[in-house]
Amino acid sequence: MSKSLSPFTREQLMPQEETLEVYNKKGALYIGLPKETHFQEKRVCLTPDAVSALVANGHRVMIESGAGNGAHFTDKEYSEAGAEVTKDRDKVFSCPIILKVEPPSEEEISLLNPQTLLISALQLKTRNKKYFEALATKRVTALAFEFIKDEDGAYPAVRSLSEIAGTASVLIASELLSNINGGNGLLFGNINGVPPIEVVILGAGTVGEFAARSALGLGANIKVFDSNITKLRCLQVSLGRTIYTSTMQPKSLMKALKRCDVAIGAIRGNNRAPVVVTEDMVNHMKAGSVIIDVSIDMGGCFETSEITTHDHPTFDYNGITHYCVPNIPARYSRTASVSISNIFTPYLLNISDNGGIEPALRYDRGLRNGLYFYHGILTSKSVAEWYGLDYSDANLLIF
């Protein structure tokens, strides 16, 4: 047999082992849950059930004593769920991962360790340049939960809290119409032989949808106004019934406001909510009628609206009761806490399964959308433009 002329040896020609992708090792998380100190903030990021699920997956949770009191979750419940409960605030803020509902104050930022992962709301319009400079100094990685997207491209945290605000707006209006609160003594309910309550809803988004759903459930007649025909069409499909809808026609809107008992404002804008109900329109409303301006956190869509608090939620303007509290979900702190917890828990488990925050950001585009600081580098274009700061594209830093 002739000798092979191949330049390769027999061993080199043999099939070689395939190099497979090395999967990230599941990492254990150490989460700190401080008590909220923001005015009238009673919500908490994780419920005892959520803590139990995290601990069962090998993670540690340290919670500041009393953090769940506002939502009626006791320290004992958290302790029994496996959390470490402490009165030492500094110790909680020393954890590698910090979960908060409200953005941290400047004092709380000073308690953070360098390279901390901070997950909280951002509330861009209420921040200042100094706040972002302080975060940069600490070289934190920060996620704003209101900007995190799900697989469908929606914002789960915003939608969930909007559902609460929409439902709550009708319940609050019902309370304000009763005699006990100095209202007209009208009942939300389709009582035989009694004309139903007339409700005008401005905006056909999530808040408007759940306000409409609740009002219809209580037997009210509703009229929904929005400048977007597609939203109005989707609302009718979602409700599964034909309702009165209209674009923002001033004459139609004025006519509806004159007859309504309750007007709910749920219109949002890019920078400020547009004022669609003028002072003159409010003056033509029935005495004793109620305005619930859910858009007040973005300036309000009623010209006569002024910010109120949970302690003093209403004021009277020419016989019209105005309710203009910016943080309506905090009024139902336990429901809102469970809702927020349901959003946080899967993301935390996903971060662990991916081996940490960096691989999770690499693989999850929706999570990356909530990123606004990466190791002290600002990655949010909107924040940079709003406050005149420099930023870098997160995709260039992570990949």
C-alpha positions in Angstrom: 0.0 0.0 0.0 1.4 3.4 -0.9 2.1 5.8 1.8 -0.5 8.7 2.2 0.6 12.0 0.8 -1.7 14.0 3.1 0.0 16.7 5.1 -2.2 15.8 8.1 -1.7 12.9 10.6 -4.3 10.3 11.2 -5.1 11.9 14.6 -5.6 15.3 13.0 -8.1 13.9 10.6 -10.2 12.3 13.3 -13.4 14.1 14.4 -12.7 16.6 17.1 -14.8 17.4 20.2 -17.2 20.2 19.6 -16.7 23.3 21.7 -20.1 24.1 23.2 -21.3 27.4 24.7 -20.4 27.7 28.4 -23.6 28.6 30.2 -23.5 31.2 33.0 -23.5 29.8 36.4 -26.6 30.6 38.4 -25.7 33.3 41.0 -27.0 33.9 44.5 -28.4 37.4 45.1 -28.2 39.4 48.2 -31.1 41.9 48.2 -31.6 44.8 50.6 -35.1 46.2 51.2 -35.0 49.5 53.0 -38.0 51.3 54.5 -39.6 53.9 52.3 -39.1 57.4 53.7 -40.8 59.4 51.0 -43.8 61.5 52.0 -46.9 59.3 52.2 -45.2 56.3 50.5 -46.5 53.1 52.1 -45.7 50.5 49.5 -43.0 47.9 49.6 -41.2 46.1 46.7 -41.4 42.5 47.9 -44.2 40.8 49.9 -43.4 38.0 52.3 -44.5 35.4 49.7 -42.1 36.9 47.2 -39.3 36.8 49.8 -40.1 33.1 50.5 -39.8 32.3 46.8 -36.5 34.1 46.5 -35.1 32.4 49.7 -36.3 29.0 48.4 -34.1 29.7 45.3 -31.0 30.2 47.4 -31.1 34.0 47.6 -30.7 36.3 50.7 -33.1 39.1 51.5 -32.3 41.7 54.2 -35.2 44.0 55.1 -35.3 47.1 57.4 -37.6 46.7 60.3 -41.0 48.2 59.7 -40.5 48.4 55.9 -43.8 46.5 55.3 -45.9 48.2 58.0 -47.5 50.6 55.6 -48.8 47.7 53.4 -49.7 45.7 56.6 -46.9 43.2 56.3 -45.3 42.6 59.7 -41.6 41.9 60.5 -42.7 38.5 61.8 -44.2 37.6 58.4 -40.9 38.5 56.6 -38.8 36.7 59.2 -40.9 33.5 58.8 -40.5 33.8 55.0 -36.7 33.7 55.5 -35.7 37.3 55.4 -33.1 38.8 57.7 -34.9 41.7 59.6 -32.7 44.4 61.0 -33.1 47.9 62.5 -29.7 48.9 61.1 -30.5 51.1 58.1 -26.8 51.3 57.0 -26.6 47.5 57.0 -29.5 47.2 54.6 -28.0 49.8 52.2 -24.7 47.9 52.2 -26.4 45.0 50.3 -25.2 44.5 46.7 -28.8 44.9 45.4 -31.1 47.5 46.6 -34.9 47.5 45.9 -37.0 50.6 46.4 -40.3 51.9 45.2 -39.4 55.6 45.3 -36.0 56.9 44.0 -33.4 57.1 46.8 -32.8 60.5 48.4 -29.4 62.1 48.4 -28.9 60.9 52.0 -29.7 57.3 50.9 -27.4 57.5 47.9 -24.5 58.3 50.3 -25.3 55.0 52.2 -24.9 52.9 49.0 -21.7 50.9 48.5 -19.8 51.4 45.2 -21.0 49.1 42.3 -24.4 48.6 43.9 -27.3 47.4 41.7 -30.2 49.8 42.4 -33.7 49.0 41.2 -36.4 51.6 41.8 -38.6 54.1 40.1 -36.8 57.0 38.4 -39.6 59.7 38.2 -37.5 61.7 35.8 -39.5 64.9 36.1 -38.9 65.1 39.9 -35.1 64.5 39.8 -32.3 67.0 39.5 -28.8 67.1 38.0 -27.2 66.6 41.4 -29.1 63.3 41.9 -27.5 61.8 38.8 -24.0 63.1 39.6 -24.3 61.5 43.1 -25.2 58.1 41.5 -22.3 58.5 39.0 -19.9 59.0 42.0 -21.0 55.7 43.5 -20.5 53.9 40.2 -23.9 52.2 40.5 -25.8 50.2 38.0 -29.4 51.5 38.1 -32.6 50.3 36.6 -35.9 52.3 36.5 -38.7 49.8 36.8 -41.2 52.0 35.0 -39.1 51.8 31.8 -38.6 48.0 31.8 -40.4 46.3 29.0 -41.9 42.8 28.7 -41.8 40.5 25.7 -44.7 42.3 24.1 -43.0 45.7 24.3 -45.4 46.9 27.0 -44.4 48.5 30.3 -45.6 46.0 33.0 -45.0 48.2 36.0 -46.7 51.3 34.5 -49.6 49.2 33.3 -50.1 47.5 36.6 -50.1 50.7 38.6 -52.3 52.4 36.0 -54.9 49.6 36.4 -55.0 50.4 40.2 -55.2 54.1 39.5 -58.1 53.7 37.0 -60.1 51.4 39.3 -59.4 53.6 42.3 -60.5 56.8 40.6 -64.1 55.4 40.3 -64.1 54.1 43.9 -62.8 57.5 45.1 -65.5 59.3 43.1 -68.1 57.1 44.6 -66.9 58.0 48.1 -66.9 61.8 47.3 -70.5 61.7 46.0 -71.9 60.3 49.3 -73.5 62.4 51.9 -70.8 61.5 54.5 -68.2 63.4 52.4 -70.5 66.3 51.6 -71.4 65.1 48.2 -74.7 65.1 46.3 -75.8 61.9 47.9 -75.7 60.0 44.6 -75.0 56.2 44.5 -72.8 54.5 41.9 -75.2 51.8 40.9 -77.9 51.0 38.4 -81.0 51.2 40.8 -84.3 50.4 39.1 -86.2 53.6 38.3 -83.3 55.8 39.2 -81.2 57.5 36.4 -77.6 56.2 36.6 -74.5 58.3 37.3 -73.0 60.0 34.3 -69.2 59.6 34.1 -66.9 61.4 31.6 -63.5 59.8 31.1 -60.7 61.7 29.3 -58.2 59.3 27.9 -58.6 55.8 26.5 -55.3 54.4 27.9 -54.9 51.8 30.7 -56.2 54.2 33.4 -59.2 55.2 31.2 -59.9 51.5 30.4 -60.0 50.4 34.0 -61.9 53.5 35.1 -64.5 52.6 32.3 -64.5 49.0 33.4 -65.2 49.8 37.0 -67.8 52.5 36.2 -69.7 50.1 33.9 -69.5 47.4 36.6 -71.2 49.8 39.1 -73.9 50.6 36.6 -72.9 54.1 35.4 -73.3 55.6 32.0 -69.9 56.5 30.6 -68.6 58.7 27.8 -64.9 58.3 26.8 -62.9 61.0 25.0 -59.6 60.6 23.3 -57.8 62.2 20.3 -56.6 58.7 19.2 -59.3 56.8 17.2 -57.3 53.5 17.5 -57.3 53.7 21.3 -61.0 54.3 21.4 -61.6 51.3 19.1 -59.3 49.1 21.2 -61.1 50.2 24.4 -64.5 49.1 23.0 -63.1 45.8 21.9 -61.5 45.3 25.4 -64.7 46.1 27.2 -66.7 43.9 24.9 -69.6 46.3 24.5 -70.6 49.5 22.7 -70.0 52.7 24.6 -70.2 56.4 23.8 -66.8 57.4 22.4 -65.7 60.7 20.9 -62.6 62.6 19.8 -61.7 65.8 21.7 -64.4 67.9 20.1 -64.8 71.0 22.3 -68.6 71.2 21.8 -69.2 67.5 22.5 -66.9 67.6 25.5 -68.6 70.7 26.9 -72.0 69.1 26.5 -70.9 65.9 28.2 -69.3 67.8 31.1 -72.4 69.9 31.7 -74.4 66.7 32.3 -71.9 64.5 34.1 -71.6 63.8 37.8 -68.0 62.6 37.6 -65.1 63.6 35.3 -61.9 61.5 35.3 -58.8 62.9 33.7 -56.4 60.2 32.4 -54.5 61.9 29.6 -50.7 61.9 29.5 -48.3 63.9 27.3 -44.6 63.7 26.5 -43.5 66.4 28.9 -46.8 67.7 30.4 -50.4 66.4 30.3 -52.3 68.6 27.8 -55.0 70.8 29.4 -58.2 69.7 27.6 -60.8 71.1 30.1 -60.6 74.9 30.6 -61.7 76.9 33.6 -64.8 78.0 31.7 -65.8 74.4 31.0 -65.4 73.5 34.7 -67.6 76.5 35.6 -70.4 75.0 33.5 -70.3 71.7 35.4 -73.1 70.8 37.8 -72.7 71.9 41.4 -71.5 69.0 43.6 -70.0 67.1 40.7 -66.6 65.5 41.2 -63.3 65.8 39.2 -60.6 63.1 39.6 -57.5 64.3 37.9 -55.3 61.2 37.6 -52.9 63.1 35.3 -52.0 65.6 38.0 -48.5 64.0 38.4 -47.8 65.4 34.9 -49.5 68.7 35.5 -53.1 67.7 35.2 -55.6 67.9 32.2 -58.1 70.2 34.0 -57.0 73.9 34.1 -58.4 74.2 37.7 -56.4 71.3 39.1 -53.9 71.8 41.9 -51.8 69.1 43.6 -53.3 67.7 46.8 -52.2 65.1 49.3 -53.6 61.9 50.8 -54.1 63.8 54.1 -56.0 66.6 52.4 -57.1 65.0 49.1 -59.8 67.4 47.9 -60.6 71.1 47.4 -63.7 72.9 46.2 -63.7 75.2 43.2 -67.0 76.9 42.5 -68.9 74.1 44.0 -66.9 71.4 42.1 -65.0 68.9 44.2 -61.5 68.3 42.9 -59.4 65.2 43.8 -55.8 65.7 42.6 -53.5 63.4 44.5 -50.5 62.4 42.4 -49.8 59.0 43.9 -53.2 57.3 43.9 -51.9 53.6 44.1 -50.2 54.4 47.5 -53.8 54.8 48.9 -54.1 51.0 48.3 -50.7 50.2 49.5 -51.2 46.4 50.0 -52.7 45.8 46.6 -50.0 48.0 45.0 -47.2 46.2 46.9 -48.4 42.8 45.7 -48.6 44.1 42.2 -45.1 45.6 42.2 -43.8 42.4 43.9 -45.3 40.3 41.1 -43.2 42.3 38.6 -39.9 42.4 40.6 -39.8 38.7 41.6 -39.5 37.1 38.1 -36.9 39.7 37.0 -34.8 39.0 40.1 -35.0 35.2 39.4 -34.1 35.9 35.8 -31.0 37.9 36.8 -29.9 35.0 39.0 -30.5 32.4 36.3 -28.5 34.4 33.8 -25.6 34.5 36.3 -25.8 38.2 37.3 -27.0 41.6 36.1 -24.6 41.9 33.2 -25.5 38.7 31.3 -29.2 39.4 32.1 -28.9 42.9 30.5 -27.1 41.3 27.5 -29.9 38.7 26.8 -33.0 40.7 27.9 -33.6 43.7 25.7 -36.7 44.7 27.8 -34.7 44.7 31.0 -32.0 46.7 29.2 -34.6 49.4 28.3 -34.9 50.2 32.0 -31.1 50.8 32.5 -30.1 54.4 33.0 -26.7 53.9 34.8 -24.1 51.2 34.1 -21.2 51.2 36.6 -21.6 55.0 37.0 -21.9 55.8 33.3 -25.2 57.4 32.3 -26.9 55.3 29.5 -30.2 57.1 29.2 -30.5 59.5 26.3 -33.7 61.1 27.7 -32.0 61.8 31.1 -29.0 63.2 29.3 -31.1 65.5 27.1 -33.3 66.6 30.0 -30.4 67.6 32.3 -27.6 68.4 29.9 -25.4 65.4 30.8 -23.1 63.2 28.8 -24.2 59.6 28.1 -23.0 56.4 26.4 -25.1 53.8 24.5 -25.6 50.8 26.8 -25.2 48.4 23.9 -21.6 49.6 23.4 -20.8 49.1 27.1 -22.5 45.7 27.7 -21.6 43.7 24.5 
